[in-house]
Amino acid sequence: MPFLEINGARLYYETFGQDHPARAPIVLIHQSGLTGQADWGMVAPLLAGEYRVIVPDCRGHGQSSNPNLSYSFREMAADVAALIRALGYARAHVIGHSNGGNVALVT
């Protein structure tokens, strides 16, 4: 189970597929109240045939901590951007569902 310390929170994430040098990874952001696995568990493995897929639990959701007890889109977007960089990627395709879409727009 991979975790990273990001912006003061301990973020849980899962990865699927292999890195493809010519393709940026896909990051899938879940909706409010769910987890990455609950929202994207069936989709991520399908995308993994062609892309590296990263599925985090946003702060305060699932296995990720939320020491500030805040849920702003800006803060969660900063977490996603920092996670992408921490995993060694300069860019990524960010896709969100419902409130995850708001996080993706801010990212």
C-alpha positions as CSV (number, residue, x, y, z in Angstrom):
1,M,0.0,0.0,0.0
2,P,1.8,3.1,-1.1
3,F,1.6,6.4,0.9
4,L,3.3,9.7,0.4
5,E,3.6,12.7,2.7
6,I,2.1,15.5,0.6
7,N,1.5,19.0,1.8
8,G,1.2,17.9,5.4
9,A,-1.2,15.0,4.7
10,R,-0.4,11.3,4.3
11,L,-2.0,10.4,0.9
12,Y,-2.8,6.9,-0.1
13,Y,-2.6,6.0,-3.8
14,E,-2.7,3.0,-6.1
15,T,-1.0,2.6,-9.5
16,F,-2.0,0.5,-12.4
17,G,-0.1,-0.4,-15.6
18,Q,3.4,0.4,-16.8
19,D,5.1,3.7,-17.6
20,H,5.1,4.6,-21.3
21,P,7.8,7.1,-22.1
22,A,5.8,8.8,-24.8
23,R,2.6,9.1,-22.7
24,A,1.9,11.1,-19.6
25,P,0.1,9.1,-16.9
26,I,-3.5,9.4,-16.1
27,V,-4.6,10.6,-12.6
28,L,-8.2,9.7,-11.7
29,I,-9.8,11.8,-8.9
30,H,-12.8,10.5,-7.1
31,Q,-16.0,12.3,-6.1
32,S,-16.6,13.6,-2.6
33,G,-17.4,11.0,0.0
34,L,-15.9,8.1,-1.9
35,T,-12.4,6.7,-2.5
36,G,-10.3,6.2,-5.6
37,Q,-11.0,2.5,-5.6
38,A,-14.8,3.0,-5.1
39,D,-15.0,5.5,-8.0
40,W,-12.4,4.2,-10.4
41,G,-11.8,0.5,-9.4
42,M,-13.3,-0.8,-12.6
43,V,-12.0,1.9,-15.0
44,A,-8.3,2.1,-13.9
45,P,-7.4,-1.5,-14.9
46,L,-8.9,-0.9,-18.4
47,L,-6.9,2.3,-18.9
48,A,-3.8,0.5,-17.6
49,G,-3.3,-1.4,-20.9
50,E,-2.2,1.9,-22.6
51,Y,-1.3,4.2,-19.7
52,R,0.2,4.4,-16.3
53,V,-2.8,5.1,-14.1
54,I,-2.6,6.8,-10.6
55,V,-5.6,6.7,-8.3
56,P,-5.2,8.6,-5.1
57,D,-7.6,8.9,-2.1
58,C,-8.0,12.7,-1.7
59,R,-7.2,14.1,1.7
60,G,-9.8,13.1,4.3
61,H,-11.1,10.3,2.2
62,G,-10.4,6.6,2.4
63,Q,-6.9,5.9,3.7
64,S,-5.6,9.5,3.3
65,S,-5.3,11.7,6.3
66,N,-6.5,15.3,6.6
67,P,-4.7,17.0,9.5
68,N,-6.1,20.5,8.6
69,L,-9.7,19.1,8.4
70,S,-10.2,21.1,5.2
71,Y,-11.7,20.1,1.9
72,S,-11.0,23.0,-0.4
73,F,-10.6,22.2,-4.1
74,R,-7.5,24.3,-4.2
75,E,-5.8,22.3,-1.4
76,M,-6.8,19.0,-3.0
77,A,-5.6,20.2,-6.4
78,A,-2.2,21.2,-4.8
79,D,-2.0,17.7,-3.4
80,V,-2.6,16.1,-6.8
81,A,0.0,18.3,-8.5
82,A,2.5,17.5,-5.7
83,L,1.7,13.8,-5.9
84,I,2.4,13.8,-9.7
85,R,5.8,15.6,-9.1
86,A,6.7,13.3,-6.2
87,L,6.1,10.3,-8.4
88,G,8.6,11.7,-10.9
89,Y,6.2,13.0,-13.6
90,A,6.4,16.5,-15.1
91,R,2.8,16.3,-16.4
92,A,-0.2,14.1,-16.3
93,H,-3.8,13.8,-17.7
94,V,-6.0,14.6,-14.7
95,I,-9.6,13.3,-14.9
96,G,-12.2,13.8,-12.1
97,H,-15.7,12.6,-11.4
98,S,-18.2,15.0,-9.8
99,N,-16.2,17.0,-7.1
100,G,-13.1,15.3,-8.4
101,G,-13.8,17.2,-11.6
102,N,-13.6,20.5,-9.7
103,V,-10.3,19.3,-8.3
104,A,-9.1,18.5,-11.8
105,L,-10.1,21.9,-13.1
106,V,-8.1,23.6,-10.4
107,T,-5.1,21.4,-11.0
